[in-house]
Amino acid sequence: MPDPRDPRGVRHTLRSLLLAAAAAVQAGAQSLAAIGEWVADAPPQVLAALGIRHDRLAGRFEPPDEATIRQVLETVDAAAFEAAVGSWLGGRLQAAAARRCGHSQRVRRALAVDGKAVRGTRHASSDGQAMHLLAVADQQASAVLAQAGVDGKTNEITAFVPLLESLDLAGCVITADAMHTQREHAQFLVSDKKAHYILLVKKNQPSLHAQVKNLPWRAIPAGDRQRSRGHGREEYRTLQAASLAIGLAFPHAAQAIRVTRCIRPPLHYEQVADLHRLRRHQPDRQPGHPCPARRMDTRSLEHRGAAPSAK
């Protein structure tokens, strides 16, 4: 990476400053002042691993101060830094996959393209809008390989191709949301990058959505069923896959996948507590004196924000 500083009077290398800032952020630093404090308090073995300058005459490491780190982070080329880090991560992930699986077994990589708003950046912008980034991440390693800023006046569609242009995507599977279900994106991935894609189809493209919906799904058996619980609900997913003999009106479409999701809210904790409390206080039935079963008042549960689940 090019060093933006004047070579006269440089005491710390660019690599050591960037490594120190990255290590501080991984340790929890959320500001430039916190990065400077973390580097100043780092033990000698950590400073040695980061490549911090060592004064032989004094016999100790000289960590950079906050002003030096701030100057480098404000003037360094962010795009070049993103490209260098993404290339380094991609090379390490490919080497690790080759060592783990061997050269005889080929594992297809899965990369996810998605855009998110960066937390804590709303106050730093002039219009009060948070910074929006479009990133591509390795799903197995949970590592971001590349990311680019998206202007608030545009959308993520125009940043899709420039983001993936510099990455080696041969044999990879690229997943993205319905916004990127564009014919130009599919042509770019298959023809230019020699990759595969899994794109969502929603009603924003009526003709394509109608073609997928009218496939004979009732005659296709379910290939997989999953059940998960989280965020206060239970989800049941059924997956069906159909090979396309003729093909859809979409470039290089070879299969259609249908995911049916059923969401059922589980019994709330307060409902369970009320049921146990009701059973505990219900009097036992005596022979010859039948006692009618008590009904639980559902209005109290509704006031608590938990509606009774329908069966």
N, C-alpha and C positions, 0 to 999 in steps of 0.2 A: 504494500500500500504506500502511496506517496505521503511523505511527511510534510504537513503544511507549515511547519515552523521554520524560522530562519536558522540555518545550520550553525551560525555563530552563537556560542554560549549554550549549546544543547548539552545537558548533563544526563538526561534520562532518555532511553530509546523509546521509539513509538510503540514497539511491541510490548514493552514492560508496562507502559502507562495504560494501554488498552486492556491488557490482561488483568492489571490491578483493578481497573474499573469494573470489568466483567465479573471478577471474583467477588468484589464488594457487593454488587447487585445480587449475585446468587446467594450471598450471605444475609440479605435482607435490607441493604441500603436503598433508600428511596429518594435521595437528593444528593447533590454534589458535595454538600457539607458532610453528609453521612459517609460518602465514599472516601473523602479525605481523612475522616476520623478512623475509618476502618483500616486504611492503609497505614496510618501512623501507629495504630495499636497492633498491627499484625506481628506475629513472632518471626524470628530470623529465618526459620526453616521455610515459612510461607513466602517471605520476601525473596529468598533464594530461588524457590520454584517459579516465582513470577518474573525473575530476571531483573530485579531491582538492583540499582548500582551499589556496589560494595566498595567502600573506602579502605584501601589496604593500609594506609598510614594510620588511620584511626581504628582500624580493625572492627568496623561495624557497618551495617547497611544504612543507607541514607534514603529513606522513603520520600517520594515527591510530596509537595504540599498541595493544598486544595487549589491554589491559583494555577499551578502547572497542569493539573488534571482538568480543570475547567477550561483552560485555553485550548487544550488538545481536543476535548470532546465538542467544543463549540466550532472548531475550524476544520475538523477532519471530514473527509468525504464520506457521507453516510451511505451512499449507494455502493461505493467501493468496499466499505466495511461489511455491509450486508452480503455482498457477493463473495468476499473472502471467507466469512464465517459459514455461509451456506455451502460453499465448495468444500471446505474442511469437514463439515459435518457429514455431507453426502459421501465423501471418500471414506471416512471412518465407518459409517453405517454399512456401506457396501463391503468393506473389508471384514467387518465383524460378521455379516451374514454369510460370507464365503467361508470363513473359518468355522462357523457354527454348523452349517449344513453340508459343507464339503462341496467339491466341484461337480460331483455327479448329480446332486439334487439341486434343482433350480427353484428358488422361491421368488414369487412375484411380489414386488413391493407395492404398497398401497399408500398413495399420497392424497391428502385432503386439501382442497382449496376453499377457503372461507374467509369472510371479512368480519372484523369485530371492531368495536369502538374501544379505544385505550382508556382505561380507568385513570382518573386523576388528571386528565389533560383539558378538561372543560374550562377551568379557570385561567389557563395559559393562553387561550385563543382570544382573538379580538371580537369574534362574533358569538362567543359563548358555546360553540359546538365542540364536542370532543373530537380528538384526532381519530380518523378511521384508517385502519390498515387492512390490506388484503394479503394473506399469508398462505403459504403452502407448507404443510407439516407432514412428517413421516408418521403414520398411524401406529406402527409397531414400536418405534423408539420415542414417540412424543417429542420430536425435535423439529423446530422450525427451520426449514432449509432456505427460505427466502421470503421477504415481505416488502411491500411497497405502500406508500401513502396514497390514499384515494382522496381527491379533492371533493369538497362538499357539493360543488356545483355539478359534478359528474356522477357516474356510478361505477360499479366494479367491473362492468363488462369491458370497458376500454382498457383496463389494467390487467386483464387476464393473460393475454398473449405476451406482453413485455415481462410479466412476472416469471413465466415459465420458459422464456426464450433461452436463458443461459444455463438451464438445468439439463442433465442427461436423464431423459425419461424413457429410454428404450426399454420396452417390456414392462413398464410400470402401469398400474391402474390408477387413474385420476378420478376422484370423486368430487362433486360440486353440487350446489343447490340448484333450484329451478331457474335462478337468474342467469346461470351460465349454460343453460340448455340452448345453445346457439349453434347453428349449422357451421358458422365460421370457426368456432372453437373445436367442434368435432373434427372438422377437416384439418385443422392445425395439429391436433393431438395425434391423429392416426397417420396422416400423410407426411407431416414435417418431423414430428418427434418420435414416431414409431411406438406410440403408447396406446393403451386401452382407456376406456372411459366408462363411468357409471354416472348418468345424469338423471335428475328428477324431472318428471313430466307432470305439470299441473295445468290448471285451466287458463294460465296466461298464454298458452298456445292451444287454441281450441281444436284445430284440425288434428294435430299430433296426439292430443289427449283423447280425442274420439277414436282414433285408430287403435290406440293401446287399450282403451276401455272395451272396444267391441271384439277383442280377441276371445276365443272360446275358453274362458277361465274355468267354467264349471267342469269341463272335461279334463282339466290339468290337475294332477294330484299335488298336494302340498309337499314341498321339498324340505321344509324345516319349520319347526314351531318353537317359539321362545316365550318365556315368562319372566318378567322382571318386576321388581318392586322398588319404588323410589319416588321422591317428591310428593308423597302423600297419595299415591295411587298405585294400582296394579295394571300392568300392560301385558297384553297377549298379542304376539305377532305371529302371523302366518305368512310364509314366503312361497311364492310360486314362480317358476321360471319356464318360459316358452321360447323355443328356437324359432326363428323367423325364416321360412323357406323363401318367401318373396321379398320381405323386407319392408320397413316403414319408410315414410317420406322424410327420412333423416339420414345424413351421411354415415356410412359404415355401421349401421345398426344391425347387430346380429342376434340379439336376444332381447326379450322384454321380461321384466321382473315386476311382479305385483306383490306388494307388502300390505297386508290387511292388519290394521291395528285396532284392538279393542281395549278401551280404557274403562276400568271399574274402580271407583273409589273404595278403598278398604274401610272396614269398620273403625271409626275413630276411637282414640284411646278413652275419651270421656264417655262414649257410648258403651264401651266394654266395662268401664268402671260402674256406670249406672246399671248395667245388666247384672253384674255381680252383686251390687248393693241391693237390687230388687230381689234377687234370689235369696240373699242372706236374710232379709227381713220378711220374706213371705212365710206365713205360718204353715206348719205341716198339716196335712189333711188327716183328720181323725176318722176312724171307721164310723159310718152312719152320719157324719157331719161334713158333707162335701163343701169345699171352699172354692169359690170361683177364682180362676187365675187373674191376677192383676195385670192391667195393661199399662205399659210405660207411656208417660206423657211425652210425646215427641216435640212439643213446643219448647220445652226447656232445652232440648238439644239444638233446636234451630237457633235459639238465642245465643248459644255458645259457638255458633258457626259450624256445626256438624249436623248435617241432615241425615236421617236414617237411610241406610242403604236399601234399595229395592231388590227383591229377589224374584 
